[in-house]
Amino acid sequence: MNKFILRATFLLYLAVWIGQVQAQNLLLTGHIYDTQTRQPLAGVTIRNDDGQIIAQSNKDGYFKLSREQATAAIEVALIGYKTQHVSLTAEHKDVNIQLDVDPVQLDEVRVGLNSRVNRETPGSVALLNTDDIQRGNGMSLQSALNTVPGVRMDQSTLSDSRISIRGNGVRSPWGSRAVKVYINDIPVTETDGTTRIEALDVNNIGRVEIIKGPASSMYGAGTAGVINFQLQRAPYGERSLEVSGLTGSYGLNRTATAYRSGGDKVNSYVAYGWQEYNGYRIHSNDMRRFITGNFQFFPNDRQIITVLINRTTQHSQIPGALTQTQVTENPLQANLSNVDKGAGRYQNWTRVGIGQQYRLSDKFTNSTSLFSYFYDLNHPLAYAYIRNYYQSYGGRTRFAYDPGFSAFATVFSIGAEFNQGLTKGSQYVNEQGSEGAINANIDNQNTYYSLFYQSETQLGPKTLLTLGLGINSLQYRVHDYLAPEQSGIKQFNAQATPRIALSHTFHEALSLHAGVSTGFTPPTGSEIKTVDGSINPSLQAEKAVNYELNAKGSLFHSRLSYDLAVFRMDMSGELIAQSVQQGITIYHNAGETDHRGAELALSWLAVNNENNSWIQRLRPFAAITYADFTFVDYKIRDTDDAVTAAYDGNRLTGIAPWVVNAGIDFSTAVGIYARCNYLYNDRLPLNDTNTAYHPAYHLLNAKIGYTKVIRKRIKAEIYGGLDNLLNQRYSSFVALNAVAYGGGQPAYYNPSPTRNGYGGLNLSFLF
C-alpha cells in the first residue's frame, strides 16, 4: 500500500514538473487578423531577429512560440499586407496582432466572407484602402469610388449624391437604390432599399469592398451589387491622438480629432469632426458634425466583440437643377423656387451596433451583429415641407462549417438578415421655408428578411465551385391618418435568387472565373404609390440575371496586376418613372434593358523599394469601363396604363459609353508624396428619348504632401491639392428625364465646381 502511495505521489510530482517546464517553454501564443475585417489570416510568416522562420499561422490565424524560438522582437509578414514588427516582453503571453493591407498589393488581400485572396475570389470584387479614400480632399467618396471600373458616384453639392454599379441605380432621383450598403456588417440601406451615405464621415473609413453585380445569395435584395464599408481601427501597437485641419475654396473648412489605441485585448478608435462648406453655388451651404466610436474586444482566443456608435448632424441647403440657358448665363445661381422655399435637408442620424465573431470549434464559426438605426429629417422642398422620423432595428447572422473533407473540401455557409423600419412622416405646404397647412400624415412600417446559403467546394487544388441561394421577402404596411382609405399592405412574395460560379487558378498570372447570378430590387416606399397616393397593387420588383467572365492575375514578378470582366445583365420589370406634375411621379413595370459591358483595372508597380534613398514607390494605374446599355422593351404609360411612347433600342439614360480613370501615385524616402488623377467621361443621354445629351468632359486632379516623424513622438503631414485643373464646366449630378413645366426648358443640370484648391495639416502625437 505504501509503495502504491509513493508511486502515485511520484507520478503526480512528475506531471506537475512536466507541466511547469512546458509552461515555461511556451512563451507566446496568439492570433493574427485583418485589421479591418477581423478575419483570421492563415499562412502568416513569423521570423526572429536573425530572419529565421520560427512559426506560421494556421487557418484560424493561430500561432505559438516557445522560449527558445522567441527573440526580443518578431517580424510578422504576409503577402498583400504591411509587415508588422512586434516587440515582446515578459508580460506578453497571448497577443492579437492585426495587419494592415499593403496599398499596392490589393490582389493578394483576403476579401469576401471566407477570406480568400482577391485574385482567387469568384466574381468582380474591388478593394479600396485608406490611401484611395484620401486621394482627394477627404470630403467625399466620389474621387475614390470613381476609380473602380463599373462604379459611378454622381454628386453636385455634398447633400446630393447617388451611387450606381453597372448602370443600376443611376435613375434614382435622390440617394441610391439597387445597391446594398453595409458598415461593419451593419446595413446602411434602409428597409425599403434606399441608401443615403451622407451620414458617413469619409475620414473614418478604413476600407471599402465592392461586389459588382447581384449578390442576393449572401446579401439579399439588390441588382447592382454590394458596398461594404469598414471603419478605421487603430494600427496594432499604436496609441495616438491626432488633430487635423483643412481649408479650401468656396468656404471649405474642417477640423477633426481622433484617438487610436491598438492593444492585444482592446482596439479603440474614437473620432470627432466638424466641417463646413459654403458651396460652389448660391444656396448650397453644408455643415456636418460627426462623432464615431469603433471598438474591438478580444475577451478570449475564440471570441471577438465589436461595438459601433455613430452620430451625425447635417444642415444642407439644396440649390436645385438649372436649365441649359441658366447654366450659360450663370452656373453659380440656384433654382429660384428652391431659394424662395428655403429648400434644404436638416437631419440627425444615429447608428448603434454590436457584433460578435465566435469560433465554436475548429470547424464551426459564427458571426452575428445586432443594430439600431434612427434619424429625424426636416426637409423643406420646392413643392412641399416634409418631416420624417425613422427608426429601425435588426440583425444579421452567419454560420460557417468546414467538415474537413479529405476530397472535395467544402465550406458551408448559412445565415439570415432581418430589418424592420418605421417611418412617421408628415407633409405640409411650404410657405417660404416654413410649415403651412398639413396635407399628409402617414406611417410606413417596412419589414425585410433574407435567408441565404453558400458553399465553396475545391474540385481540385486550383479549381473552386461556388453555389449560392438566397430567399428574400419584403412587406410595406402603410397607415394614412388623413386618408384612411389609402392605407394598406404591399407584400412582395419571397424571391429565390440562385448563384453559381466556377473558378480556376492556372498561375499567379491568370485566374479565370465564370458565373451566373440573379437578383431583384423591390420598389422603394416612395415608388409604390399611385397618382392618388394609394398603394399600387400591380407593381412588382425589378429582376436581373447576370452572366460574367472574369480574368485576374499578376505579371512581371507581381508588378503588373490586372482585373478584366466581361458581362451581360438582363433586366426585366424595370421601373419607369412618369412625372404627372411637380412633386408627383408614378412608376410602372414596363421596362427591359440589356446591359453589356467590359471593365478593366490595371496597376503597374514601376518602383517598389522601401530602402531606396529617393523614390520608394511609383505606381501608374488605370480603370476603363465600356457600357453598351440599351432599352429592349421600354414603354411609357399614362395613368390608364395606355402606351404613350416607346423607346426600344435607345441608349440607357444617364450612362456614358466610355469612362476612363487613370492616375499615378508617387512617394519618396524623405516623405514627399504625390497623387494625380485623370477622368474622361463620355457624353451621356439625359432623357429616354435620347434627344438631349450632356457633353463629354475631362477632369484632372492633383495632390501633393509631405510627412515626417519628429523624435519618434510626433508624426506631421502637410498637403495641398487642386481639383479640376483643366477648369471644365460640367455637371456630375444630372436630373434625368427632367420635365419642363409651363413651356420652359427642362432643368437637367447641377453645375459642379470649376478649378478649386485645398490644403491641410495633420499632427499625430504618439504615446
Secondary structure, 3 states (H helix, E strand, C coil): CHHHHHHHHHHHHHHHHHHHHHHHHEEEEEEEEECCCCCECCCCEEECCCCCEEEECCCCCEEEEECCCCCCEEEEECCCECCEEEECCCCCCEEEEEECECCCCHHHCEECCCCEEHHHCCCCEEEECHHHHCCCCCCCCHHHHCCCCCEEEEECCCCCEEEEECCECCCCCCCEECEEEEECCEECCCCCCEECCCCCCHHHEEEEEEEECCCHHHHCCCCCEEEEEEECCCCCCCEEEEEEEEEECCCEEEEEEEEEEECCCEEEEEEEEEEEECCCCCCCCEEEEEEEEEEEEEEECCEEEEEEEEEEEEEEECCCCECHHHHHHCCCCCCHHHHHCCCEEEEEEEEEEEEEEEECCCCEEEEEEEEEEEEEEEEECCCCEEEEEEEEEEEEEEEEECCCCCCCCEEEEEEEEEEEEEEEEEEEEEECCEEEEEEEEEEEEEEEEEEEEEEEEEEECCEEEEEEEEEEEEEEEEEECCCHHHCEEEEEEEEEEEEEEEEEEEECCEEEEEEEEEEEECCCCCCCECCCCCECCCCCCEEEEEEEEEEEEEECCCCEEEEEEEEEEEEEEEEEEEEEECCEEEEEEEEEEEEEEEEEEEEECCEECCCCCCEEEEEEEEEEEEEEEEEEEEEEECCCCCEEEECCCCECCCCCCEEEEEEEEEEECCCEEEEEEEEEECCEECCCCCCCEECCEEEEEEEEEEEEEECCCEEEEEEEEEECCCCCCCCCEECCCCCCCCCCCCCCEECCCCCEEEEEEEEEEEC
